[in-house]
C-alpha cells in the first residue's frame, strides 16, 4: 500500500473490478469490459456493487463464463 496526498491508494480503488478489457474501435474510440471474477458462491461487496452500477461490471463465476463474456464483448 502506498499513500499519496494523504489517501491510502488501496482504499481509493477498493471494489474496482478484477479485470478490465479495452478494445480500440476503427473510429479510434475505446470500449471497456469491466469484469469481476467470483467463485460459484462468492458475493460482491457493497463497493463492488457500487462500481458495477456505475461502470457496468459483468460478473463471471467460472473461467468458461469469463471467456464467453470476453469473446462476446470482443465480437461486438
VENNOR-V462803 format. One record per residue. N is the residue number from 1. RES is the residue in one letter. PSI is psi in whole degrees, -180 to 180 (* if undefined). D_CENTER is the distance of its C-alpha to the mean C-alpha in whole Angstrom. Layout:
n res psi d_center
N RES PSI D_CENTER
N RES PSI D_CENTER
This chain:
n res psi d_center
1 X 141 20
2 X 158 22
3 X 136 23
4 X 129 23
5 X 34 25
6 X 8 26
7 X 132 22
8 X 114 20
9 X -32 17
10 X -38 16
11 X -30 16
12 X -27 15
13 X 16 12
14 X 132 12
15 X -6 9
16 X 145 6
17 X 153 3
18 X -33 5
19 X 138 5
20 X 123 5
21 X 126 8
22 X 141 11
23 X 124 14
24 X 124 17
25 X 162 19
26 X -30 23
27 X 1 24
28 X -10 22
29 X 167 19
30 X 139 15
31 X 152 13
32 X 142 9
33 X 104 7
34 X 130 3
35 X 126 3
36 X 132 5
37 X 123 8
38 X 157 11
39 X 175 15
40 X -33 17
41 X 0 18
42 X 146 15
43 X 146 15
44 X 141 12
45 X 166 13
46 X -38 14
47 X -34 12
48 X -40 9
49 X -40 11
50 X -47 12
51 X -43 8
52 X -42 8
53 X -38 11
54 X -38 11
55 X 4 8
56 X 38 8
57 X 136 5
58 X 148 7
59 X 129 8
60 X 133 10
61 X 8 13
62 X 165 15
63 X -42 15
64 X -41 17
65 X -40 14
66 X -45 11
67 X -42 14
68 X -43 15
69 X -41 12
70 X -43 11
71 X -44 15
72 X -45 15
73 X -46 13
74 X -34 15
75 X -17 18
76 X * 18
